[in-house]
Amino acid sequence: MLDLPGAIEDSALDTLFRAARTHYRWTPRRIPDRVLQEIYDTLKWGPTSANSSPGRFVFVRTAEGRAKLKQALSPGNVEKTMTAPVTVIVAADLAFYEKLPVLFPHAADARDWFADHPALAEDTATRNAVLQGAYLILAARAHGLDAGPMSGFDRAVVDELFLAGTGWRSNFLVNLGYADKSVPLPPRLPRLSFDEACRLE
């Protein structure tokens, strides 16, 4: 790592990125609700457009909730999800702009930027909720948990069973827990190099 002022330690970068893996096997250790609250209270500080904060999170952790969620999962995601202590439904509130008078008070007309422009509102909600879902993964890792983000589920079923009447729409799922590290993971897949993925203009 470059020795830059204000940079975090290498060990923190490893925890958040370089040594972190997507996990599929979990120990039985439970996650207290206060830890879930702390994760949210960390991720909420990540930036979003106009502080819009459209991300919404359903922490599925009860037997009843898991039974509902199972109905929406693709077959390959059932075991890894049903054995995770918590599965987070990362969703977007398409009416997020109703909160802008509080979240972005210095722009008196901020709500009007989106209220009569549903395509813009949907685009903004989706993009920024995905950002907040990424912050969720990093916050969970920072608080000592492992994460398994995934798609592979029927969004319409999840929206009907968990989000009906809210105006929220699901995007992806994140399993949270303490990984069973006695089960070896496959070798880490490669990533693109800087020169392959980036341009300097």
MOZI-V770968 format. One record per residue. N is the residue number from 1. RES is the residue in one small letter. SS is DSSP state (2 for helix, 1 for strand, 0 for the rest). PSI is psi in radians with two decimals (* if undefined). Layout:
n & res & ss & psi
N & RES & SS & PSI
N & RES & SS & PSI
This chain:
n & res & ss & psi
1 & m & 0 & 2.47
2 & l & 0 & 2.52
3 & d & 0 & 1.51
4 & l & 0 & 2.47
5 & p & 0 & 2.32
6 & g & 0 & -0.06
7 & a & 0 & 2.51
8 & i & 0 & 2.89
9 & e & 0 & 2.70
10 & d & 2 & -0.68
11 & s & 2 & -0.61
12 & a & 2 & -0.69
13 & l & 2 & -0.65
14 & d & 2 & -0.78
15 & t & 2 & -0.73
16 & l & 2 & -0.60
17 & f & 2 & -1.14
18 & r & 2 & -0.63
19 & a & 0 & -0.08
20 & a & 0 & 2.49
21 & r & 0 & 2.77
22 & t & 1 & 2.20
23 & h & 0 & 2.67
24 & y & 0 & -0.30
25 & r & 0 & 2.42
26 & w & 1 & 2.59
27 & t & 0 & 2.88
28 & p & 0 & -0.05
29 & r & 0 & 2.26
30 & r & 0 & 2.84
31 & i & 0 & 2.01
32 & p & 0 & 2.61
33 & d & 2 & -0.58
34 & r & 2 & -0.51
35 & v & 2 & -0.70
36 & l & 2 & -0.70
37 & q & 2 & -0.69
38 & e & 2 & -0.67
39 & i & 2 & -0.81
40 & y & 2 & -0.76
41 & d & 2 & -0.26
42 & t & 2 & -0.88
43 & l & 2 & -0.46
44 & k & 0 & -0.28
45 & w & 0 & -0.12
46 & g & 0 & 2.56
47 & p & 0 & 2.53
48 & t & 0 & 2.79
49 & s & 2 & 2.19
50 & a & 2 & 0.53
51 & n & 2 & 0.57
52 & s & 0 & -0.52
53 & s & 0 & 0.97
54 & p & 0 & -0.11
55 & g & 1 & 2.36
56 & r & 1 & 2.53
57 & f & 1 & 2.15
58 & v & 1 & 2.00
59 & f & 1 & 1.79
60 & v & 1 & 2.00
61 & r & 0 & -0.05
62 & t & 0 & 2.84
63 & a & 2 & -0.67
64 & e & 2 & -0.75
65 & g & 2 & -0.71
66 & r & 2 & -0.66
67 & a & 2 & -0.69
68 & k & 2 & -0.79
69 & l & 2 & -0.61
70 & k & 2 & -0.57
71 & q & 0 & -0.40
72 & a & 0 & -0.14
73 & l & 1 & 2.50
74 & s & 0 & 2.69
75 & p & 2 & -0.66
76 & g & 2 & -0.21
77 & n & 2 & -0.01
78 & v & 2 & -0.97
79 & e & 2 & -0.81
80 & k & 2 & -0.50
81 & t & 2 & -0.73
82 & m & 2 & -0.38
83 & t & 0 & -0.13
84 & a & 0 & 2.44
85 & p & 0 & -0.62
86 & v & 1 & 2.42
87 & t & 1 & 2.23
88 & v & 1 & 2.19
89 & i & 1 & 1.96
90 & v & 1 & 2.06
91 & a & 1 & 2.93
92 & a & 1 & 2.38
93 & d & 1 & 1.91
94 & l & 0 & -0.26
95 & a & 0 & 0.56
96 & f & 2 & -0.50
97 & y & 2 & -0.32
98 & e & 2 & -0.37
99 & k & 2 & -0.14
100 & l & 2 & -0.57
101 & p & 2 & -0.48
102 & v & 2 & -0.77
103 & l & 2 & -0.45
104 & f & 0 & 1.04
105 & p & 0 & -0.35
106 & h & 0 & -0.16
107 & a & 0 & 1.76
108 & a & 0 & -0.46
109 & d & 0 & 0.31
110 & a & 0 & -0.68
111 & r & 0 & -0.69
112 & d & 2 & -0.31
113 & w & 2 & -0.50
114 & f & 2 & -0.50
115 & a & 2 & -0.65
116 & d & 0 & 0.30
117 & h & 0 & 1.31
118 & p & 2 & -0.60
119 & a & 2 & -0.74
120 & l & 2 & -0.72
121 & a & 2 & -0.77
122 & e & 2 & -0.76
123 & d & 2 & -0.79
124 & t & 2 & -0.75
125 & a & 2 & -0.81
126 & t & 2 & -0.86
127 & r & 2 & -0.81
128 & n & 2 & -0.52
129 & a & 2 & -0.62
130 & v & 2 & -0.74
131 & l & 2 & -0.81
132 & q & 2 & -0.54
133 & g & 2 & -0.65
134 & a & 2 & -0.70
135 & y & 2 & -0.63
136 & l & 2 & -0.81
137 & i & 2 & -0.80
138 & l & 2 & -0.70
139 & a & 2 & -0.71
140 & a & 2 & -0.79
141 & r & 2 & -0.71
142 & a & 2 & -0.47
143 & h & 0 & 0.26
144 & g & 0 & 0.11
145 & l & 0 & 2.85
146 & d & 1 & 2.73
147 & a & 1 & 2.60
148 & g & 1 & 1.41
149 & p & 1 & 2.59
150 & m & 1 & 2.76
151 & s & 0 & -2.39
152 & g & 0 & 0.83
153 & f & 1 & 2.85
154 & d & 0 & 1.85
155 & r & 2 & -0.64
156 & a & 2 & -0.68
157 & v & 2 & -0.79
158 & v & 2 & -0.77
159 & d & 2 & -0.66
160 & e & 2 & -0.74
161 & l & 2 & -0.53
162 & f & 2 & -0.45
163 & l & 0 & 0.09
164 & a & 0 & 2.31
165 & g & 0 & 0.01
166 & t & 0 & -0.39
167 & g & 0 & 0.08
168 & w & 1 & 2.65
169 & r & 1 & 2.27
170 & s & 1 & 2.69
171 & n & 1 & -0.94
172 & f & 1 & 3.02
173 & l & 1 & 2.64
174 & v & 1 & 2.01
175 & n & 1 & 2.38
176 & l & 1 & 2.53
177 & g & 1 & -2.84
178 & y & 0 & 1.98
179 & a & 1 & 2.51
180 & d & 0 & 1.68
181 & k & 0 & 0.02
182 & s & 0 & -0.28
183 & v & 0 & 1.96
184 & p & 0 & 2.47
185 & l & 0 & 2.69
186 & p & 0 & 2.84
187 & p & 0 & 2.55
188 & r & 0 & 2.40
189 & l & 0 & 2.67
190 & p & 0 & 2.87
191 & r & 0 & 2.78
192 & l & 0 & 2.56
193 & s & 0 & 2.91
194 & f & 2 & -0.80
195 & d & 2 & -0.48
196 & e & 2 & -0.56
197 & a & 2 & -0.19
198 & c & 0 & 2.72
199 & r & 0 & 2.51
200 & l & 0 & 2.13
201 & e & 0 & *
